[in-house]
Amino acid sequence: MRWLFRSVFPLLVALPIGFMLLYPQVLRCMRVEHSAEFRVMPDMDSNPVYVSQTATARQQARLAAHVWTAHKRIREFMGARRGRAILIYCPQQADYEQYCVGGEGAGCSLGTPWGASYLVLGPDGNNADVIAHELCHDELFARLGWWRVKRQIPQWFNEGLALMVDYRFSNPAVWQHPDRNADNPTNFGGPAPMVFPNRPMVKLSDLETTRDFFGGDAGHILLAYQTAAEEVARWLSVVGKAGVRSLVDAVAAGSDFGQTYRQLERDKRRTTPTTSR
């Protein structure tokens, strides 16, 4: 027993230390409440929101409104919120790069193996779409835990799900009225939310990991988003938003993601009557 303690205890100590050395942005996020460069926003009906001292009063007012809108979308899509992520807003790119790994994009999600999570918004992140997108990642993390998300949830599903509440890429009709969109989940009766590059589509099997998804050039990443959005929209057009909750609950209980994902669609198709036109 003593030998086991001497072997395991140093490893338990070394893992989080090594994690933070590899990702210093996580350490900065953990210490944001002690930073003189940020202040916590008052009167927020949410988890703590830290705003850079450089943010103007107008930017703060917009942020408060966008956070409220994003939270409403998450509740409509996934039910009662369980995410506990701390939100950090950096209106200056230099600050954003200190808190977000890579410093790219409008926002990013940072999760740790011990359960802490942070949503970092950059200069272009002060809008409801970006915030809802990142909150959706946090909801999946809160429901399944860091290990299950990393080991069992393919990145195309993680990103595709977040795109369903990010109206730059999708339309809420696909999950609010699934039966109307089952034949063509990308036909929303209006212009496409975003124009994608004209290149061959990427296979889902090539978008399983974070490296697969984000490892290519900008064109590849856009196509990865397109592929993820179209697949999850197609699936949601059959199972509806209730299918998301059923899938997440099943995986949390130990079921295999792929098998459950396909089974929910098969079951829904068997129980949904067909209509003639």
Backbone torsions as a table, in degrees:
resi	resn	phi	psi	omega
1	MET	NA	-43.4	178.8
2	ARG	-63.2	-39.6	178.9
3	TRP	-62.0	-41.3	179.1
4	LEU	-63.9	-42.1	179.7
5	PHE	-62.7	-43.8	-179.6
6	ARG	-65.9	-27.2	-178.3
7	SER	-85.1	-41.2	-173.2
8	VAL	-83.1	-40.3	-175.3
9	PHE	-59.1	-47.4	177.4
10	PRO	-59.3	-33.9	179.5
11	LEU	-67.6	-41.0	179.1
12	LEU	-63.9	-33.0	178.2
13	VAL	-76.6	-40.0	-174.6
14	ALA	-71.0	-33.5	-175.5
15	LEU	-60.6	-54.2	179.4
16	PRO	-65.1	-33.5	178.3
17	ILE	-65.4	-45.3	178.2
18	GLY	-62.9	-38.5	178.5
19	PHE	-60.0	-44.0	-177.1
20	MET	-73.9	-28.3	176.0
21	LEU	-70.2	-36.5	177.9
22	LEU	-71.8	-32.1	-177.7
23	TYR	-127.1	79.5	-179.3
24	PRO	-62.4	-20.7	178.0
25	GLN	-61.9	-35.1	179.0
26	VAL	-64.2	-41.3	178.6
27	LEU	-62.2	-40.3	178.0
28	ARG	-64.5	-40.4	177.7
29	CYS	-62.4	-40.4	-179.3
30	MET	-64.5	-26.3	-177.0
31	ARG	-104.7	11.5	-174.7
32	VAL	-62.4	-31.9	-178.8
33	GLU	-67.2	-18.1	178.8
34	HIS	-99.1	-0.2	-176.9
35	SER	-83.6	132.4	176.6
36	ALA	-73.5	-10.6	-178.5
37	GLU	-85.1	-6.8	-178.8
38	PHE	-130.5	154.8	174.2
39	ARG	-134.4	150.6	179.8
40	VAL	-84.3	136.4	180.0
41	MET	-75.4	131.6	179.4
42	PRO	-80.3	160.8	171.5
43	ASP	59.1	35.7	176.2
44	MET	-100.4	122.7	178.7
45	ASP	-84.7	63.6	-176.0
46	SER	-163.8	-172.3	172.6
47	ASN	-68.4	165.5	-176.8
48	PRO	-54.9	139.1	176.6
49	VAL	-121.2	116.4	-180.0
50	TYR	-103.1	132.0	-175.9
51	VAL	-121.9	136.6	177.1
52	SER	-59.4	145.8	177.4
53	GLN	-62.8	-17.2	179.4
54	THR	-80.7	-10.8	-178.5
55	ALA	-68.5	137.2	178.6
56	THR	-81.2	166.5	177.7
57	ALA	-60.7	-37.2	179.0
58	ARG	-66.5	-42.1	178.0
59	GLN	-62.5	-39.3	178.6
60	GLN	-66.1	-40.7	179.0
61	ALA	-64.0	-42.6	177.4
62	ARG	-63.4	-40.9	-179.6
63	LEU	-61.8	-44.9	179.7
64	ALA	-58.6	-43.5	179.6
65	ALA	-66.2	-40.7	-178.7
66	HIS	-70.1	-36.4	176.6
67	VAL	-63.2	-43.4	178.6
68	TRP	-60.3	-46.3	179.7
69	THR	-62.3	-42.7	-179.1
70	ALA	-64.9	-41.8	177.8
71	HIS	-62.4	-38.4	178.4
72	LYS	-62.5	-42.7	178.4
73	ARG	-61.5	-43.2	-178.4
74	ILE	-63.7	-42.1	178.4
75	ARG	-62.4	-40.5	179.3
76	GLU	-67.0	-34.9	-174.2
77	PHE	-85.3	-41.9	-172.0
78	MET	-121.4	3.1	-179.6
79	GLY	88.2	-161.3	-177.5
80	ALA	-54.9	132.4	-177.7
81	ARG	-68.6	137.9	175.0
82	ARG	-118.7	-13.5	-178.3
83	GLY	-62.2	143.9	-178.3
84	ARG	-126.9	24.7	-175.5
85	ALA	-68.8	143.2	172.5
86	ILE	-87.4	131.4	-178.6
87	LEU	-97.4	134.9	-179.2
88	ILE	-127.5	121.1	-177.7
89	TYR	-107.6	123.0	-178.7
90	CYS	-121.3	94.9	-179.6
91	PRO	-70.5	-12.3	177.2
92	GLN	-104.7	133.9	-177.1
93	GLN	-59.1	-38.9	-178.9
94	ALA	-60.7	-40.1	177.6
95	ASP	-69.2	-40.9	-179.9
96	TYR	-57.9	-42.1	-179.4
97	GLU	-65.2	-23.7	178.7
98	GLN	-77.3	-21.7	-174.1
99	TYR	-114.0	-16.2	-179.3
100	CYS	-117.1	127.3	-180.0
101	VAL	-59.7	120.6	-179.2
102	GLY	89.5	-29.5	179.0
103	GLY	64.6	25.8	-178.3
104	GLU	-107.9	162.5	177.4
105	GLY	76.9	-179.7	-178.9
106	ALA	-86.6	-23.3	-179.7
107	GLY	-163.7	165.3	178.4
108	CYS	-151.5	157.5	178.7
109	SER	-111.8	135.6	177.3
110	LEU	-124.0	121.1	177.4
111	GLY	-121.9	151.7	-179.4
112	THR	-118.8	155.4	178.7
113	PRO	-60.5	-23.1	-178.0
114	TRP	-93.9	7.9	169.0
115	GLY	104.6	-10.3	177.9
116	ALA	-74.7	144.9	178.9
117	SER	-145.1	149.7	-175.6
118	TYR	-140.0	142.2	174.6
119	LEU	-116.7	117.3	-175.9
120	VAL	-108.7	127.5	179.6
121	LEU	-109.4	133.1	178.2
122	GLY	-94.9	-166.7	-178.5
123	PRO	-56.8	-31.9	-179.6
124	ASP	-98.3	9.0	-173.8
125	GLY	-94.4	0.1	-177.3
126	ASN	-86.2	66.0	173.6
127	ASN	-151.4	159.1	-172.1
128	ALA	-64.9	-34.1	-178.6
129	ASP	-63.7	-49.4	-179.3
130	VAL	-62.3	-44.8	-177.4
131	ILE	-65.7	-43.8	177.9
132	ALA	-62.2	-41.0	177.9
133	HIS	-56.2	-51.1	-177.3
134	GLU	-69.9	-35.8	177.0
135	LEU	-63.7	-33.5	178.3
136	CYS	-64.9	-41.2	174.3
137	HIS	-58.2	-42.5	-178.1
138	ASP	-66.6	-36.1	178.5
139	GLU	-64.2	-41.6	177.8
140	LEU	-64.1	-41.5	178.4
141	PHE	-62.4	-43.2	-178.0
142	ALA	-67.0	-35.7	-177.2
143	ARG	-80.3	-31.2	-174.2
144	LEU	-112.3	-21.5	-177.4
145	GLY	88.3	156.4	-175.6
146	TRP	-58.9	-44.3	-173.9
147	TRP	-66.2	-46.0	-179.7
148	ARG	-64.9	-41.4	179.5
149	VAL	-61.5	-44.1	-178.1
150	LYS	-71.0	-36.1	-172.1
151	ARG	-97.2	-25.9	-171.8
152	GLN	-118.1	-24.2	-176.8
153	ILE	-95.9	117.1	177.9
154	PRO	-64.3	146.4	-176.3
155	GLN	-63.1	-31.4	179.4
156	TRP	-62.4	-34.3	178.4
157	PHE	-75.0	-42.1	178.5
158	ASN	-56.9	-47.5	179.9
159	GLU	-73.7	-42.2	-179.4
160	GLY	-61.0	-38.5	178.6
161	LEU	-64.5	-44.2	179.4
162	ALA	-63.3	-31.2	179.7
163	LEU	-69.7	-19.6	179.9
164	MET	-71.4	-21.6	175.0
165	VAL	-107.8	9.2	178.0
166	ASP	-110.2	98.3	-170.0
167	TYR	-77.5	5.2	167.3
168	ARG	-70.0	-24.9	-174.5
169	PHE	-115.1	-16.6	-171.4
170	SER	-148.1	175.8	178.2
171	ASN	-124.1	135.3	-176.5
172	PRO	-64.1	-14.5	179.9
173	ALA	-57.9	-28.0	-175.4
174	VAL	-65.5	-30.5	178.1
175	TRP	-110.5	-16.9	175.7
176	GLN	-80.1	-32.6	-180.0
177	HIS	-134.1	67.6	-173.3
178	PRO	-60.8	-37.1	-176.3
179	ASP	-63.6	-26.8	-179.5
180	ARG	-77.5	-17.1	-173.4
181	ASN	-116.5	8.5	-174.1
182	ALA	-62.7	-35.7	-179.0
183	ASP	-74.4	-35.5	-178.7
184	ASN	-146.0	85.8	-174.8
185	PRO	-67.3	-12.4	178.9
186	THR	-96.6	-1.0	-179.7
187	ASN	-96.0	100.1	-176.6
188	PHE	-105.7	6.4	178.8
189	GLY	77.0	18.1	-179.9
190	GLY	-154.4	-177.6	-179.4
191	PRO	-66.6	151.4	177.6
192	ALA	-62.8	137.9	-178.6
193	PRO	-59.8	-34.1	-178.8
194	MET	-146.8	142.3	178.5
195	VAL	-89.5	127.4	-178.3
196	PHE	-102.5	158.5	178.8
197	PRO	-67.2	149.3	-179.2
198	ASN	-86.6	81.8	178.7
199	ARG	-136.1	161.5	179.7
200	PRO	-57.8	143.0	179.3
201	MET	-65.9	157.0	178.7
202	VAL	-97.4	141.8	178.1
203	LYS	-73.1	145.8	176.4
204	LEU	-60.1	-35.8	-179.3
205	SER	-65.7	-16.2	177.3
206	ASP	-96.1	8.6	-178.3
207	LEU	-128.4	34.2	-175.8
208	GLU	-75.8	-39.8	-173.9
209	THR	-108.9	166.9	176.5
210	THR	-60.1	-39.7	179.3
211	ARG	-65.4	-41.2	176.7
212	ASP	-58.3	-45.1	-172.4
213	PHE	-71.3	-45.3	-172.9
214	PHE	-106.8	8.4	-172.2
215	GLY	-81.7	-11.4	-177.1
216	GLY	-98.6	-163.6	178.7
217	ASP	-79.0	-177.8	-177.0
218	ALA	-60.5	-37.3	178.2
219	GLY	-63.6	-41.7	178.2
220	HIS	-62.7	-43.0	-177.4
221	ILE	-65.0	-41.2	176.7
222	LEU	-62.1	-41.1	178.0
223	LEU	-67.1	-35.3	176.8
224	ALA	-62.3	-43.6	176.8
225	TYR	-62.6	-42.9	-180.0
226	GLN	-61.3	-46.5	-179.5
227	THR	-61.2	-45.8	-179.4
228	ALA	-63.6	-44.2	-178.6
229	ALA	-63.9	-42.9	-177.6
230	GLU	-68.6	-38.2	179.6
231	GLU	-68.9	-47.0	-179.0
232	VAL	-67.9	-36.5	176.0
233	ALA	-63.0	-41.3	177.7
234	ARG	-60.9	-46.7	-179.2
235	TRP	-64.4	-44.1	-179.9
236	LEU	-65.8	-30.5	179.4
237	SER	-64.5	-17.3	177.2
238	VAL	-99.0	-51.7	-171.2
239	VAL	-90.5	-19.2	-177.4
240	GLY	71.7	176.7	-176.7
241	LYS	-66.6	-23.3	176.1
242	ALA	-62.8	-28.7	178.3
243	GLY	-65.4	-32.6	178.3
244	VAL	-62.5	-47.6	-179.3
245	ARG	-64.6	-40.6	178.2
246	SER	-62.8	-42.3	179.9
247	LEU	-63.9	-48.1	-178.1
248	VAL	-63.9	-42.4	179.6
249	ASP	-63.6	-39.5	-179.6
250	ALA	-66.5	-43.8	178.9
251	VAL	-64.9	-39.7	178.0
252	ALA	-61.8	-30.0	179.7
253	ALA	-85.3	-2.0	175.7
254	GLY	112.1	0.1	-179.7
255	SER	-74.1	156.1	177.7
256	ASP	-75.0	134.9	-177.3
257	PHE	-60.2	-55.2	-174.1
258	GLY	-59.1	-46.0	-179.8
259	GLN	-62.9	-43.3	-178.8
260	THR	-67.7	-40.8	179.2
261	TYR	-56.5	-47.2	-178.9
262	ARG	-73.0	-38.6	-177.3
263	GLN	-65.9	-39.7	178.4
264	LEU	-60.8	-39.1	178.0
265	GLU	-68.5	-43.9	179.0
266	ARG	-61.0	-44.6	-179.0
267	ASP	-62.7	-41.0	-179.4
268	LYS	-66.3	-41.4	179.6
269	ARG	-64.5	-35.7	179.9
270	ARG	-68.8	-31.4	-175.3
271	THR	-96.7	-6.5	179.8
272	THR	-95.5	118.5	179.5
273	PRO	-67.0	144.0	177.2
274	THR	-85.3	150.8	179.5
275	THR	-118.1	141.5	178.0
276	SER	-92.8	150.6	-178.8
277	ARG	-128.0	NA	NA
